[in-house]
Amino acid sequence: MIDADFQQLINIRLHDFFSQKTAAVKNWDPRLTKLIGQIQDLTLRQGDRLRPFMCSLGYQVLGLRQLEPIMPVLLSLELFHSYALIHDDIMDQAQERRGKLTINAYFTQNLRKDHLASSLSLLSGDLCAGWAHELLHQLPQNEAGSQLKEIFSRMEEDVMWGQVLDAWGMQEKTEEELIRMYEAKSGSYSIQKPLLMGAILGDAKNTELAILSDFGRLAGLAFQLQDDLLGVFGSTIKTGKSNTADIIQGKWTFLIAFTWEKLLLRERGRLRQILGISEAASEDVEWVKEQIITTGAKMKVETWSRRLIDEAKLLIAKSSWANQQEFVNLADFIINRTF
């Protein structure tokens, strides 16, 4: 759904950016260039460039097409995504990301020192966050630039709070509390905030910003719900990550929350004994997947996600934007994606 030419453009510019960073430290220590190489490899492998694409859609609402004026923001959003992925993989102790080792797993295997590997991984993520801010400083010092940086800061804080709640655990929280965590952790920075950042740079008015904000909220939640489905039932070849990790890490997703509501007391006890156990037997993990299906939780999440996308499409149908069809295509992509 995301234009291949757009993806290639972002990949080329990211490659150029990493080349500049590598050149800047090549005379320091070869280990620094190796670390940048790991960040570059993670960032460029299999990425769909969703967040820069969202920003470009927002920018083009009123007919603007040339992307060069907003290129620093597009690259900044992708580097911020890498930062979030790297730190997420550390917290989840994930081994695989986009079909290859996570940065943390790479350093753990090569250095055989867990604490050093975690430290280098944390610093890799921090570098990405720093570079994201560095790129934003290339924006003109005007009202639009100030507004964009304010949104970026809110997005950054939202992700942190969402990650805190996710790490602390959301067991038996209310639906409203889970939605708030979802919106903060993923929906806000994947869809909504990039759309608004692009629209502000494209000189969109309050009317357009309000529609984009509502569209981003609905589509962002649907995006995360689809992510949950792929995290349990997706193809590991297509997603590039495990389809058992959410269960053995004890993620309290809506799939699990809706399943929990329907289980008997004894079954709840078994579920509680399996969730979050890294050594859980494969038959226990499969039992959880079966319960998600038989209780109707999977269908409930799928139906909810479709309803959110339908609502998002209705919002776009009321607009007269130059790129209206691209938003419809985006909505379809979110609900139908397999990676």
C-alpha positions as CSV (number, residue, x, y, z in Angstrom):
1,M,0.0,0.0,0.0
2,I,2.9,2.4,0.8
3,D,4.3,3.5,-2.5
4,A,7.6,1.6,-3.3
5,D,9.2,4.8,-4.8
6,F,8.5,6.6,-1.5
7,Q,10.0,3.7,0.5
8,Q,13.1,3.7,-1.8
9,L,13.5,7.5,-1.4
10,I,13.4,7.3,2.4
11,N,15.8,4.3,2.4
12,I,18.3,6.2,0.2
13,R,18.2,9.3,2.4
14,L,18.5,7.1,5.6
15,H,21.5,5.4,4.1
16,D,23.1,8.8,3.3
17,F,22.4,9.9,6.9
18,F,24.1,6.8,8.4
19,S,27.1,7.2,6.0
20,Q,27.6,10.8,7.4
21,K,27.4,9.5,11.0
22,T,29.9,6.7,10.2
23,A,32.3,9.1,8.6
24,A,32.1,11.4,11.6
25,V,33.5,8.7,14.0
26,K,35.6,6.5,11.7
27,N,38.8,7.9,13.2
28,W,37.7,7.4,16.8
29,D,37.3,3.7,17.3
30,P,36.1,0.9,14.9
31,R,33.6,-0.2,17.5
32,L,31.7,3.0,17.0
33,T,31.2,2.3,13.3
34,K,30.2,-1.3,14.2
35,L,27.5,0.0,16.5
36,I,26.2,2.5,13.8
37,G,26.2,-0.4,11.4
38,Q,23.9,-2.4,13.7
39,I,21.5,0.6,13.9
40,Q,21.6,1.1,10.2
41,D,20.9,-2.6,9.5
42,L,17.9,-2.6,11.9
43,T,16.5,0.6,10.4
44,L,16.9,-0.4,6.8
45,R,15.8,-4.0,6.9
46,Q,12.2,-4.7,5.9
47,G,10.8,-1.3,7.3
48,D,7.6,-0.2,5.7
49,R,8.3,3.5,6.4
50,L,4.7,3.9,7.8
51,R,5.4,6.9,10.0
52,P,7.2,9.0,7.3
53,F,4.4,8.1,4.9
54,M,1.8,9.3,7.4
55,C,3.6,12.6,7.7
56,S,3.7,12.9,3.9
57,L,-0.1,12.2,3.7
58,G,-0.8,15.0,6.2
59,Y,1.5,17.3,4.3
60,Q,-0.2,16.6,1.0
61,V,-3.8,17.2,2.2
62,L,-4.0,20.6,0.6
63,G,-2.2,19.6,-2.6
64,L,1.5,20.0,-1.8
65,R,3.6,17.3,-3.4
66,Q,7.3,18.1,-3.1
67,L,8.7,16.2,-0.1
68,E,12.1,17.8,0.1
69,P,11.1,20.6,2.4
70,I,9.9,18.1,5.0
71,M,12.6,15.4,4.5
72,P,14.3,16.1,7.9
73,V,10.9,15.3,9.6
74,L,10.4,12.2,7.6
75,L,13.8,10.8,8.5
76,S,13.4,12.0,12.1
77,L,10.2,9.9,12.5
78,E,11.9,6.8,11.1
79,L,14.8,7.2,13.5
80,F,12.4,7.7,16.4
81,H,10.8,4.5,15.4
82,S,14.1,2.7,15.5
83,Y,14.7,4.1,18.9
84,A,11.3,2.8,20.1
85,L,12.0,-0.7,18.6
86,I,15.4,-1.0,20.1
87,H,14.2,-0.1,23.6
88,D,11.1,-2.3,23.2
89,D,13.3,-5.3,22.3
90,I,15.4,-4.8,25.4
91,M,12.4,-4.6,27.7
92,D,10.8,-7.6,26.0
93,Q,14.1,-9.5,25.8
94,A,13.2,-10.2,22.2
95,Q,15.5,-12.2,20.0
96,E,14.2,-11.4,16.6
97,R,13.1,-8.2,14.8
98,R,12.3,-8.0,11.1
99,G,13.7,-11.5,10.4
100,K,17.1,-11.0,12.1
101,L,18.6,-10.7,15.5
102,T,17.6,-7.7,17.6
103,I,20.5,-5.4,18.4
104,N,20.4,-6.6,22.0
105,A,20.5,-10.3,20.9
106,Y,23.4,-9.5,18.4
107,F,25.6,-7.9,21.1
108,T,24.7,-10.6,23.6
109,Q,25.7,-13.4,21.2
110,N,28.9,-11.7,20.1
111,L,30.1,-10.2,23.4
112,R,28.9,-12.9,25.8
113,K,28.3,-10.2,28.4
114,D,24.6,-9.5,29.1
115,H,25.0,-6.3,30.9
116,L,27.4,-4.8,28.3
117,A,25.0,-5.9,25.5
118,S,22.1,-4.2,27.2
119,S,24.1,-1.1,27.8
120,L,25.2,-0.9,24.2
121,S,21.6,-1.5,23.0
122,L,20.2,1.2,25.3
123,L,22.8,3.6,23.9
124,S,22.0,2.6,20.4
125,G,18.4,3.6,21.0
126,D,19.4,6.8,22.7
127,L,21.5,7.7,19.6
128,C,18.5,7.2,17.4
129,A,16.4,9.5,19.7
130,G,19.2,12.1,19.6
131,W,19.5,12.0,15.9
132,A,15.7,12.4,15.5
133,H,15.9,15.6,17.5
134,E,19.0,16.7,15.6
135,L,17.0,16.4,12.3
136,L,14.1,18.5,13.7
137,H,16.5,21.3,14.4
138,Q,16.9,21.7,10.6
139,L,13.4,23.0,10.4
140,P,12.9,26.8,9.9
141,Q,12.4,28.7,13.2
142,N,8.8,29.7,12.5
143,E,5.4,29.0,14.0
144,A,4.9,25.8,12.0
145,G,8.3,24.5,13.2
146,S,7.5,25.3,16.8
147,Q,4.1,23.6,16.6
148,L,5.6,20.5,15.1
149,K,8.3,20.3,17.8
150,E,5.6,20.6,20.4
151,I,3.6,17.7,18.9
152,F,6.8,15.7,18.6
153,S,7.5,16.2,22.3
154,R,4.0,15.1,23.2
155,M,4.3,12.1,21.0
156,E,7.6,11.2,22.7
157,E,6.2,11.5,26.1
158,D,3.1,9.5,25.2
159,V,5.3,6.6,24.0
160,M,7.2,6.7,27.2
161,W,4.1,6.5,29.4
162,G,2.6,3.8,27.2
163,Q,5.8,1.8,27.5
164,V,5.9,2.3,31.3
165,L,2.3,0.9,31.6
166,D,3.0,-1.9,29.2
167,A,6.1,-2.9,31.1
168,W,4.4,-2.6,34.5
169,G,1.5,-4.8,33.3
170,M,-2.1,-4.1,32.5
171,Q,-3.6,-7.2,34.0
172,E,-7.3,-6.9,34.6
173,K,-7.4,-3.1,33.8
174,T,-10.5,-1.6,32.4
175,E,-11.1,-1.3,28.6
176,E,-10.7,2.4,28.8
177,E,-7.3,2.1,30.5
178,L,-6.1,-0.4,28.0
179,I,-7.2,1.9,25.1
180,R,-5.3,4.7,26.7
181,M,-2.2,2.6,26.9
182,Y,-2.6,1.4,23.2
183,E,-3.1,5.0,22.0
184,A,0.0,6.2,23.9
185,K,2.3,3.3,23.1
186,S,1.6,2.9,19.4
187,G,-1.3,4.6,17.8
188,S,-0.2,8.1,18.6
189,Y,3.3,7.8,17.1
190,S,2.4,5.4,14.3
191,I,-0.5,7.3,12.8
192,Q,-2.0,10.3,14.5
193,K,1.0,12.5,15.4
194,P,2.9,12.0,12.1
195,L,-0.3,13.0,10.2
196,L,-0.6,16.1,12.3
197,M,3.1,17.0,11.9
198,G,2.9,16.8,8.2
199,A,-0.4,18.7,8.0
200,I,1.0,21.6,10.1
201,L,4.0,21.9,7.7
202,G,1.5,21.8,4.8
203,D,-0.3,24.8,6.3
204,A,-3.5,22.9,7.1
205,K,-6.2,24.7,9.0
206,N,-7.9,23.7,12.3
207,T,-10.7,21.9,10.4
208,E,-8.3,19.6,8.6
209,L,-6.2,19.1,11.8
210,A,-9.4,18.0,13.7
211,I,-10.3,15.5,11.1
212,L,-6.8,14.1,10.9
213,S,-6.6,13.9,14.7
214,D,-9.8,11.8,14.8
215,F,-8.8,9.7,11.8
216,G,-5.4,9.1,13.4
217,R,-6.9,8.1,16.7
218,L,-9.3,5.5,15.1
219,A,-6.8,4.2,12.6
220,G,-4.0,4.1,15.2
221,L,-6.1,1.9,17.6
222,A,-7.1,-0.4,14.7
223,F,-3.4,-0.6,13.8
224,Q,-2.4,-1.8,17.2
225,L,-5.3,-4.3,17.4
226,Q,-4.1,-5.7,14.1
227,D,-0.6,-5.8,15.6
228,D,-2.0,-7.9,18.5
229,L,-3.6,-10.3,16.0
230,L,-0.4,-10.7,14.0
231,G,1.6,-11.1,17.3
232,V,-0.4,-14.3,18.0
233,F,-1.7,-15.6,14.7
234,G,0.6,-14.0,12.1
235,S,3.2,-15.7,9.9
236,T,6.7,-15.3,11.4
237,I,8.1,-15.2,7.9
238,K,5.9,-12.2,7.0
239,T,6.1,-10.3,10.3
240,G,9.8,-11.1,11.0
241,K,9.1,-11.8,14.7
242,S,7.8,-14.5,17.0
243,N,4.1,-15.3,17.1
244,T,4.4,-16.7,20.7
245,A,6.3,-13.8,22.3
246,D,3.2,-11.9,23.4
247,I,2.0,-14.9,25.3
248,I,5.3,-16.0,26.9
249,Q,6.0,-12.3,27.8
250,G,2.6,-12.1,29.5
251,K,1.3,-9.2,27.3
252,W,-2.2,-8.2,28.6
253,T,-3.6,-7.4,25.2
254,F,-7.3,-7.1,24.3
255,L,-7.1,-10.6,22.9
256,I,-6.1,-11.8,26.4
257,A,-8.5,-9.4,28.2
258,F,-11.5,-10.6,26.1
259,T,-10.5,-14.2,26.6
260,W,-10.2,-13.8,30.3
261,E,-13.7,-12.5,30.5
262,K,-15.1,-15.7,29.1
263,L,-13.0,-18.3,30.9
264,L,-14.1,-20.3,33.9
265,L,-12.2,-19.9,37.2
266,R,-10.1,-23.1,36.6
267,E,-9.2,-22.0,33.1
268,R,-8.2,-18.6,34.3
269,G,-5.9,-20.2,36.7
270,R,-4.2,-22.1,33.9
271,L,-4.0,-19.0,31.8
272,R,-2.3,-17.1,34.6
273,Q,0.2,-19.9,35.0
274,I,1.2,-19.7,31.3
275,L,1.3,-16.0,30.7
276,G,4.8,-14.5,31.3
277,I,6.6,-17.8,31.5
278,S,9.5,-17.9,29.1
279,E,9.8,-21.6,29.4
280,A,6.1,-22.3,28.7
281,A,5.6,-25.5,26.8
282,S,4.5,-25.2,23.2
283,E,1.3,-27.1,24.0
284,D,0.4,-24.6,26.7
285,V,1.0,-21.7,24.3
286,E,-1.2,-23.4,21.7
287,W,-3.9,-23.9,24.4
288,V,-3.9,-20.1,24.9
289,K,-4.3,-19.5,21.2
290,E,-7.2,-22.0,21.1
291,Q,-8.9,-20.2,24.0
292,I,-8.5,-16.9,22.2
293,I,-10.4,-18.4,19.3
294,T,-13.0,-20.5,21.1
295,T,-14.0,-17.7,23.5
296,G,-14.7,-15.4,20.5
297,A,-11.9,-13.0,21.6
298,K,-10.2,-13.1,18.2
299,M,-13.4,-12.4,16.3
300,K,-14.3,-9.6,18.7
301,V,-11.0,-7.9,18.1
302,E,-11.3,-8.3,14.4
303,T,-14.8,-6.9,14.4
304,W,-13.8,-4.0,16.5
305,S,-10.8,-3.2,14.3
306,R,-13.0,-3.2,11.2
307,R,-15.5,-0.9,12.9
308,L,-12.8,1.5,13.8
309,I,-11.6,1.6,10.2
310,D,-15.1,2.1,8.9
311,E,-15.5,5.1,11.2
312,A,-12.2,6.5,10.0
313,K,-13.2,6.1,6.4
314,L,-16.5,8.0,7.0
315,L,-14.4,10.9,8.3
316,I,-12.4,11.0,5.2
317,A,-15.4,10.8,3.0
318,K,-16.6,14.1,4.3
319,S,-13.4,15.8,3.2
320,S,-12.5,17.2,-0.2
321,W,-8.7,16.6,0.1
322,A,-6.5,16.2,-2.9
323,N,-5.2,12.8,-1.6
324,Q,-8.5,11.5,-0.2
325,Q,-8.2,8.1,-1.9
326,E,-4.8,7.6,-0.3
327,F,-6.3,7.8,3.1
328,V,-8.9,5.2,2.1
329,N,-6.1,2.9,0.8
330,L,-4.3,3.4,4.0
331,A,-7.3,2.4,6.1
332,D,-7.7,-0.8,4.0
333,F,-4.0,-1.5,4.4
334,I,-4.2,-1.3,8.2
335,I,-7.0,-3.8,8.4
336,N,-5.7,-6.2,5.8
337,R,-1.9,-6.1,6.5
338,T,-0.1,-9.3,7.3
339,F,3.2,-7.9,8.5
